[in-house]
Amino acid sequence: MVSSTKDELKLRVEKWLQAAPIVGEIMESESTIGGGSLPGQTLPTYVLAISESHVDGGLDGLANRMRKASPPVVGRIDDGRFLLDPRSVLLEEDNDVINALSYI
């Protein structure tokens, strides 16, 4: 996933947005990589961003519903938006993300 290009990541986010019945936007962002081996290192990415005004129950409620999906989908909340980063999702899991987004 570290070797994915920004263009590849953007195409995946576009696919998520087109396939799921949600209101969101594609935004440039950064993925944090590593941990003990690369603390603080980031890579550019695109994310699917969902604003609080477009979900019932607020962003915490959305994050909770996504975590309860099967399989769970984990995003992050930043600056009033729920963000999903394709760099943290295996390519073969894209349909799982789309399915989870279909029930929010």
mmCIF file of the C-alpha atoms, coordinates in Angstrom:
data_MODEL
# 
_entry.id   MODEL 
# 
loop_
_atom_site.group_PDB 
_atom_site.id 
_atom_site.type_symbol 
_atom_site.label_atom_id 
_atom_site.label_alt_id 
_atom_site.label_comp_id 
_atom_site.label_asym_id 
_atom_site.label_entity_id 
_atom_site.label_seq_id 
_atom_site.pdbx_PDB_ins_code 
_atom_site.Cartn_x 
_atom_site.Cartn_y 
_atom_site.Cartn_z 
_atom_site.occupancy 
_atom_site.B_iso_or_equiv 
_atom_site.pdbx_formal_charge 
_atom_site.auth_seq_id 
_atom_site.auth_comp_id 
_atom_site.auth_asym_id 
_atom_site.auth_atom_id 
_atom_site.pdbx_PDB_model_num 
ATOM 1   C CA . MET A 1 1   ? 0.000   0.000  0.000  1.00 0.00 ? 1   MET A CA 1 
ATOM 2   C CA . VAL A 1 2   ? 2.983   2.258  0.532  1.00 0.00 ? 2   VAL A CA 1 
ATOM 3   C CA . SER A 1 3   ? 3.872   1.939  -3.149 1.00 0.00 ? 3   SER A CA 1 
ATOM 4   C CA . SER A 1 4   ? 0.428   3.050  -4.421 1.00 0.00 ? 4   SER A CA 1 
ATOM 5   C CA . THR A 1 5   ? 0.512   6.247  -6.465 1.00 0.00 ? 5   THR A CA 1 
ATOM 6   C CA . LYS A 1 6   ? -1.727  9.213  -5.735 1.00 0.00 ? 6   LYS A CA 1 
ATOM 7   C CA . ASP A 1 7   ? -3.494  8.631  -9.066 1.00 0.00 ? 7   ASP A CA 1 
ATOM 8   C CA . GLU A 1 8   ? -4.269  5.017  -8.135 1.00 0.00 ? 8   GLU A CA 1 
ATOM 9   C CA . LEU A 1 9   ? -5.577  6.116  -4.748 1.00 0.00 ? 9   LEU A CA 1 
ATOM 10  C CA . LYS A 1 10  ? -7.747  8.843  -6.274 1.00 0.00 ? 10  LYS A CA 1 
ATOM 11  C CA . LEU A 1 11  ? -9.321  6.339  -8.686 1.00 0.00 ? 11  LEU A CA 1 
ATOM 12  C CA . ARG A 1 12  ? -10.241 4.085  -5.778 1.00 0.00 ? 12  ARG A CA 1 
ATOM 13  C CA . VAL A 1 13  ? -11.831 6.925  -3.820 1.00 0.00 ? 13  VAL A CA 1 
ATOM 14  C CA . GLU A 1 14  ? -13.763 7.962  -6.933 1.00 0.00 ? 14  GLU A CA 1 
ATOM 15  C CA . LYS A 1 15  ? -15.039 4.387  -7.208 1.00 0.00 ? 15  LYS A CA 1 
ATOM 16  C CA . TRP A 1 16  ? -16.173 4.424  -3.566 1.00 0.00 ? 16  TRP A CA 1 
ATOM 17  C CA . LEU A 1 17  ? -17.948 7.738  -4.018 1.00 0.00 ? 17  LEU A CA 1 
ATOM 18  C CA . GLN A 1 18  ? -19.700 6.697  -7.236 1.00 0.00 ? 18  GLN A CA 1 
ATOM 19  C CA . ALA A 1 19  ? -20.811 3.299  -5.928 1.00 0.00 ? 19  ALA A CA 1 
ATOM 20  C CA . ALA A 1 20  ? -22.149 4.300  -2.506 1.00 0.00 ? 20  ALA A CA 1 
ATOM 21  C CA . PRO A 1 21  ? -25.277 6.409  -1.939 1.00 0.00 ? 21  PRO A CA 1 
ATOM 22  C CA . ILE A 1 22  ? -23.475 9.069  0.099  1.00 0.00 ? 22  ILE A CA 1 
ATOM 23  C CA . VAL A 1 23  ? -22.618 12.734 -0.105 1.00 0.00 ? 23  VAL A CA 1 
ATOM 24  C CA . GLY A 1 24  ? -18.880 13.139 0.170  1.00 0.00 ? 24  GLY A CA 1 
ATOM 25  C CA . GLU A 1 25  ? -15.913 14.720 -1.488 1.00 0.00 ? 25  GLU A CA 1 
ATOM 26  C CA . ILE A 1 26  ? -12.452 13.703 -2.563 1.00 0.00 ? 26  ILE A CA 1 
ATOM 27  C CA . MET A 1 27  ? -9.685  15.553 -0.768 1.00 0.00 ? 27  MET A CA 1 
ATOM 28  C CA . GLU A 1 28  ? -5.907  15.490 -0.772 1.00 0.00 ? 28  GLU A CA 1 
ATOM 29  C CA . SER A 1 29  ? -4.461  14.382 2.543  1.00 0.00 ? 29  SER A CA 1 
ATOM 30  C CA . GLU A 1 30  ? -1.536  12.538 4.097  1.00 0.00 ? 30  GLU A CA 1 
ATOM 31  C CA . SER A 1 31  ? -1.219  8.964  5.324  1.00 0.00 ? 31  SER A CA 1 
ATOM 32  C CA . THR A 1 32  ? 0.901   8.267  8.359  1.00 0.00 ? 32  THR A CA 1 
ATOM 33  C CA . ILE A 1 33  ? 3.158   5.323  7.646  1.00 0.00 ? 33  ILE A CA 1 
ATOM 34  C CA . GLY A 1 34  ? 5.215   3.105  9.845  1.00 0.00 ? 34  GLY A CA 1 
ATOM 35  C CA . GLY A 1 35  ? 5.250   3.277  13.574 1.00 0.00 ? 35  GLY A CA 1 
ATOM 36  C CA . GLY A 1 36  ? 8.328   2.209  15.417 1.00 0.00 ? 36  GLY A CA 1 
ATOM 37  C CA . SER A 1 37  ? 10.343  1.977  12.213 1.00 0.00 ? 37  SER A CA 1 
ATOM 38  C CA . LEU A 1 38  ? 9.225   5.253  10.588 1.00 0.00 ? 38  LEU A CA 1 
ATOM 39  C CA . PRO A 1 39  ? 7.725   7.467  13.304 1.00 0.00 ? 39  PRO A CA 1 
ATOM 40  C CA . GLY A 1 40  ? 6.111   10.619 11.973 1.00 0.00 ? 40  GLY A CA 1 
ATOM 41  C CA . GLN A 1 41  ? 6.626   9.765  8.291  1.00 0.00 ? 41  GLN A CA 1 
ATOM 42  C CA . THR A 1 42  ? 3.772   10.545 5.896  1.00 0.00 ? 42  THR A CA 1 
ATOM 43  C CA . LEU A 1 43  ? 2.864   9.951  2.258  1.00 0.00 ? 43  LEU A CA 1 
ATOM 44  C CA . PRO A 1 44  ? 0.469   11.981 0.101  1.00 0.00 ? 44  PRO A CA 1 
ATOM 45  C CA . THR A 1 45  ? -2.927  10.422 -0.510 1.00 0.00 ? 45  THR A CA 1 
ATOM 46  C CA . TYR A 1 46  ? -6.502  11.150 -1.448 1.00 0.00 ? 46  TYR A CA 1 
ATOM 47  C CA . VAL A 1 47  ? -9.316  10.459 1.008  1.00 0.00 ? 47  VAL A CA 1 
ATOM 48  C CA . LEU A 1 48  ? -13.068 10.214 0.901  1.00 0.00 ? 48  LEU A CA 1 
ATOM 49  C CA . ALA A 1 49  ? -14.323 12.966 3.201  1.00 0.00 ? 49  ALA A CA 1 
ATOM 50  C CA . ILE A 1 50  ? -17.850 12.980 4.614  1.00 0.00 ? 50  ILE A CA 1 
ATOM 51  C CA . SER A 1 51  ? -18.984 16.167 6.365  1.00 0.00 ? 51  SER A CA 1 
ATOM 52  C CA . GLU A 1 52  ? -20.948 16.031 9.579  1.00 0.00 ? 52  GLU A CA 1 
ATOM 53  C CA . SER A 1 53  ? -23.846 17.844 7.920  1.00 0.00 ? 53  SER A CA 1 
ATOM 54  C CA . HIS A 1 54  ? -24.351 14.850 5.606  1.00 0.00 ? 54  HIS A CA 1 
ATOM 55  C CA . VAL A 1 55  ? -24.818 12.152 8.255  1.00 0.00 ? 55  VAL A CA 1 
ATOM 56  C CA . ASP A 1 56  ? -27.353 11.412 10.960 1.00 0.00 ? 56  ASP A CA 1 
ATOM 57  C CA . GLY A 1 57  ? -25.952 11.040 14.449 1.00 0.00 ? 57  GLY A CA 1 
ATOM 58  C CA . GLY A 1 58  ? -22.816 13.086 13.854 1.00 0.00 ? 58  GLY A CA 1 
ATOM 59  C CA . LEU A 1 59  ? -19.330 11.974 12.992 1.00 0.00 ? 59  LEU A CA 1 
ATOM 60  C CA . ASP A 1 60  ? -18.872 9.863  16.113 1.00 0.00 ? 60  ASP A CA 1 
ATOM 61  C CA . GLY A 1 61  ? -22.082 8.020  15.257 1.00 0.00 ? 61  GLY A CA 1 
ATOM 62  C CA . LEU A 1 62  ? -20.870 7.489  11.695 1.00 0.00 ? 62  LEU A CA 1 
ATOM 63  C CA . ALA A 1 63  ? -17.486 6.219  12.883 1.00 0.00 ? 63  ALA A CA 1 
ATOM 64  C CA . ASN A 1 64  ? -19.258 3.838  15.271 1.00 0.00 ? 64  ASN A CA 1 
ATOM 65  C CA . ARG A 1 65  ? -21.565 2.479  12.536 1.00 0.00 ? 65  ARG A CA 1 
ATOM 66  C CA . MET A 1 66  ? -18.610 1.947  10.211 1.00 0.00 ? 66  MET A CA 1 
ATOM 67  C CA . ARG A 1 67  ? -16.717 0.044  12.926 1.00 0.00 ? 67  ARG A CA 1 
ATOM 68  C CA . LYS A 1 68  ? -19.784 -2.167 13.434 1.00 0.00 ? 68  LYS A CA 1 
ATOM 69  C CA . ALA A 1 69  ? -19.938 -3.069 9.735  1.00 0.00 ? 69  ALA A CA 1 
ATOM 70  C CA . SER A 1 70  ? -18.962 -6.580 8.721  1.00 0.00 ? 70  SER A CA 1 
ATOM 71  C CA . PRO A 1 71  ? -16.057 -6.427 8.249  1.00 0.00 ? 71  PRO A CA 1 
ATOM 72  C CA . PRO A 1 72  ? -15.385 -3.300 10.301 1.00 0.00 ? 72  PRO A CA 1 
ATOM 73  C CA . VAL A 1 73  ? -14.246 -0.184 8.442  1.00 0.00 ? 73  VAL A CA 1 
ATOM 74  C CA . VAL A 1 74  ? -12.089 2.254  10.388 1.00 0.00 ? 74  VAL A CA 1 
ATOM 75  C CA . GLY A 1 75  ? -11.687 5.873  9.361  1.00 0.00 ? 75  GLY A CA 1 
ATOM 76  C CA . ARG A 1 76  ? -10.552 8.981  11.154 1.00 0.00 ? 76  ARG A CA 1 
ATOM 77  C CA . ILE A 1 77  ? -12.224 12.232 12.103 1.00 0.00 ? 77  ILE A CA 1 
ATOM 78  C CA . ASP A 1 78  ? -10.375 15.399 11.198 1.00 0.00 ? 78  ASP A CA 1 
ATOM 79  C CA . ASP A 1 79  ? -11.540 19.004 10.891 1.00 0.00 ? 79  ASP A CA 1 
ATOM 80  C CA . GLY A 1 80  ? -15.247 18.202 10.965 1.00 0.00 ? 80  GLY A CA 1 
ATOM 81  C CA . ARG A 1 81  ? -15.070 15.347 8.462  1.00 0.00 ? 81  ARG A CA 1 
ATOM 82  C CA . PHE A 1 82  ? -14.964 11.561 8.583  1.00 0.00 ? 82  PHE A CA 1 
ATOM 83  C CA . LEU A 1 83  ? -12.067 10.438 6.374  1.00 0.00 ? 83  LEU A CA 1 
ATOM 84  C CA . LEU A 1 84  ? -11.460 7.105  4.672  1.00 0.00 ? 84  LEU A CA 1 
ATOM 85  C CA . ASP A 1 85  ? -7.970  6.593  3.277  1.00 0.00 ? 85  ASP A CA 1 
ATOM 86  C CA . PRO A 1 86  ? -7.551  3.992  0.515  1.00 0.00 ? 86  PRO A CA 1 
ATOM 87  C CA . ARG A 1 87  ? -3.900  3.631  1.451  1.00 0.00 ? 87  ARG A CA 1 
ATOM 88  C CA . SER A 1 88  ? -5.096  1.798  4.583  1.00 0.00 ? 88  SER A CA 1 
ATOM 89  C CA . VAL A 1 89  ? -7.520  -0.501 2.693  1.00 0.00 ? 89  VAL A CA 1 
ATOM 90  C CA . LEU A 1 90  ? -6.439  -3.499 0.664  1.00 0.00 ? 90  LEU A CA 1 
ATOM 91  C CA . LEU A 1 91  ? -7.581  -3.340 -2.957 1.00 0.00 ? 91  LEU A CA 1 
ATOM 92  C CA . GLU A 1 92  ? -9.654  -6.497 -2.525 1.00 0.00 ? 92  GLU A CA 1 
ATOM 93  C CA . GLU A 1 93  ? -11.495 -4.814 0.385  1.00 0.00 ? 93  GLU A CA 1 
ATOM 94  C CA . ASP A 1 94  ? -12.889 -1.932 -1.698 1.00 0.00 ? 94  ASP A CA 1 
ATOM 95  C CA . ASN A 1 95  ? -16.301 -3.605 -1.998 1.00 0.00 ? 95  ASN A CA 1 
ATOM 96  C CA . ASP A 1 96  ? -16.421 -3.991 1.795  1.00 0.00 ? 96  ASP A CA 1 
ATOM 97  C CA . VAL A 1 97  ? -15.934 -0.233 2.133  1.00 0.00 ? 97  VAL A CA 1 
ATOM 98  C CA . ILE A 1 98  ? -18.644 0.441  -0.453 1.00 0.00 ? 98  ILE A CA 1 
ATOM 99  C CA . ASN A 1 99  ? -21.040 -1.932 1.328  1.00 0.00 ? 99  ASN A CA 1 
ATOM 100 C CA . ALA A 1 100 ? -20.397 -0.273 4.694  1.00 0.00 ? 100 ALA A CA 1 
ATOM 101 C CA . LEU A 1 101 ? -20.964 3.164  3.169  1.00 0.00 ? 101 LEU A CA 1 
ATOM 102 C CA . SER A 1 102 ? -24.257 1.969  1.702  1.00 0.00 ? 102 SER A CA 1 
ATOM 103 C CA . TYR A 1 103 ? -25.725 1.547  5.182  1.00 0.00 ? 103 TYR A CA 1 
ATOM 104 C CA . ILE A 1 104 ? -24.716 4.779  6.862  1.00 0.00 ? 104 ILE A CA 1 
# 
